Amino acid sequence: MRSYFRNRREAGQELAEKLTSYSGRNDVIVLGLARGGVPVAHAVASHLHLPLDVFIVRKLGVPGYGELAMGAIASGGVRVLNQDVVRALQPHADEIVETVTSREAAELERRELEYRDDRPPLEIRGRVVILVDDGLATGASMRAAAAALRQKEAGKIVVAVPVGAPDTCREFEKEVDETICAIAPENFHGVGQFYEDFSQTSDDEVRELLAASAGAI
């Protein structure tokens, strides 16, 4: 098996092959985590003839430590924290968490308004939701999204990614109804290593893909 994808679109096409049992069903929707999960999700939704929407998740990064996440927030006001990281921030943990949460919540709201172009969110309650991202590393963003979908009473939550850390993929098998990691290499160090093109997905690309999918339904 190849250990990388040319880009997110190709990754989504290959991921779709693992999800063919959901093709064309009227009780299934595809949600792409913004922003990098949306091109993958668009390819999945197109291949399976399913409606697509965006689901907004914002990582709560530790100030000054770039990629270190202390948790994430998602559409619906859900916050998931990594307590190990939060404990390491004492005695100022509460202040740091609330400051970062407030900033990221404002950005989450901005994206909610901007991406959909006045289209209402797809109905989640009682439906099968295929939740797609471009990969799973720590899983913080995906956990926040899954928690929000449970609050919104999704009928079934399927986490689907082209590539994931083996331990994280195994953890999600216990946390959601179904987990599809197309590849889970033991030499996993980061999602980007498995893509030739892992350039950042723009807001414009997210809007264009969602508009194209809405026009195709």
N, C-alpha and C positions, 0 to 999 in steps of 0.2 A: 504493500500500500504506500502511495506517495505520502511524504511527510509534510507537504505544504500545498497551499492553494495560490493561484495567480493573484486573485483579488477576492473581495467579499462576494461579488456576484457569483463567481465560480464556486465559492464555498457554499453558497446558498443552494445552487443547483445540485451539488453533490449531497448536501444535507436533505434536500427534498426527496431523494431516492430512498431515504430511510423512513419517510413519513407517508408513503403512498397509500397506506390504509385509511388516511384521513381525506384523500382527494375528493373534492366535489361535494362534501357533506355540508348540509345546510345548518348543522349545529356546531360548526367549527370555525374559529377565527384565528388569525395569525397576528401576534403583537411583536413588533421589533423594539428592542431597547434602544433608546436614542443615546448617541447618534449612530455608533458603529454597527449596531444590530439591524438597522433599518434596511440597508442594501441586501444583507443576507436574508432578512425576512421577506423583502419584496420578491427575491428570486424564488423563495419557498412558496409564497402565496401565489405567484404567477404560475409556477409549475403544477401546483395542486388545485388551481382554480378556486381559491379561497379569499375572503375579504381580509384586508390588511389595515392595521392601525398602528400608531406609535404608542409606546408606553415610556413615560419619562422617569428615569432614575438618575439621581445625582449622588456621586460618591462624596462622603464626608472625609476629606483629606486632612491629615495632621499638618497644621501650619509649619512650613519650613521643611517638610519631609516628603514633598512631591507625591510619590505613588503610594505612600503608606496610608491605608484607609482605616479610619476608626468606625466606619459604618456607612450607611447610605439611607437616602430618603426616596420615596416613590410617590407617584400619583395616588391621591387618596389620603394623604397625610400620614403615611406609615413611615416609621423610622426604625431601622435595625442597627444595633450597635455591636461592635466587637469589644466585649468587656475586657479582654486581655490588653488590648491597646489602650482603652479608656483608663484602666487602672494605672497604666504606666505614665499617665499625664497628671496624676495627683501631685500637689494639692489643688491644681487649677482646672481639673477635668471638666467640671460642670460649666464653668465659664467658657472654656474652649469649645466644648460640644455645642452649646447654645449659640455662640457667635457664628460658628461655621454652619450650623443648621439654618440659621436665619438667612445667611447669605445665599446658600444653595437653594433654599425654598423660594427665594425671589427669582432665581434663574430658572427653576423648575416651572414656576408660573408663567414666566416670559415665554418659555418654549411651548408650553401647553397652548397658549394663545396663538403663537406664530405658526406652528407646524400644520395645524389642521385647517387653517384658512376658513374658519367659521363652520366647518363640518363637525357635527356632534360626535363624541366618542362612540365606538361600537358598543353594543349591549354585551355585557360580560356575564351577567347572572344566568346560571344554569347551562352555560355553553362550555364546550371544550375549547380551551385556550392553549394554543401552541406559542410558547414564549421563547423568542429567538434572540440570541446575541451572537457576536462574532467569535466568542470564545469564553471559556470559564477559567479564571485563575483562582482568586480567593473565593469567588462566588458572592461577595457582599452585595453587589448591585442586584444580582439575580434573586437573592434571598429577600431583599426589600420588595422587589417586584412580585414575587410569589406570595409574600405576606399581604400585600395590597390586594392581589387577586382573590385571596381567601376572604378578605373583608368584603369584597364585592360579590362574593358567593358564586364564583366560577364553578361550573359543574365538574370539570376535570382540568388539571394543570399539567401540561406537557412541557418540560424544559428541553429545548433542542439547540445544540450548538455544533459547529463544524469541528471544533477542537477544544479539549479541556484537560486540566490537570487530573490525573487518574484519581487521586484522593478526593478531589472536589466532586468529580462525577459520581463517585461511589456515595458520597455524603448525600447528594441530591436524590439518589435513588430511594432514600429513606424519607426525604422531606417533601417530595411532590408525587403525583400519581404515576408519572412516567418520565424517564430521563433518557435522552438520545444524545450521546457524545459520538459524533461520527468517527473521530479518532481521539485516543487518550494516550499519547506517547509517554513512556517512562522518562524520556529525556526532556520533559516539559520544563521550560524556564520562564516562559511568557507567551502570551497569545501571538504577539507580533512575529515571533520567530518562524511561524508556520505559514506566513503570507509573503509572497514576493512584493506585493503592493499593500502596505498597511497604513497608507496616508490617512490623515484625519478626515472623517466624513463631515461635510459642511452642512450648515443649516439649509442652504439652498437645495442641496441634493436630497435631504430629508423631505422637504416640501414637495419637490418635483416627483419623487417616488410615490409619496402618499397621494398626490393629485392624480398621477397616472393610474394608480391602482383603483382609486375611487371612480375614475372615468371608465375603467374596464369592467366594473361590476354591473 
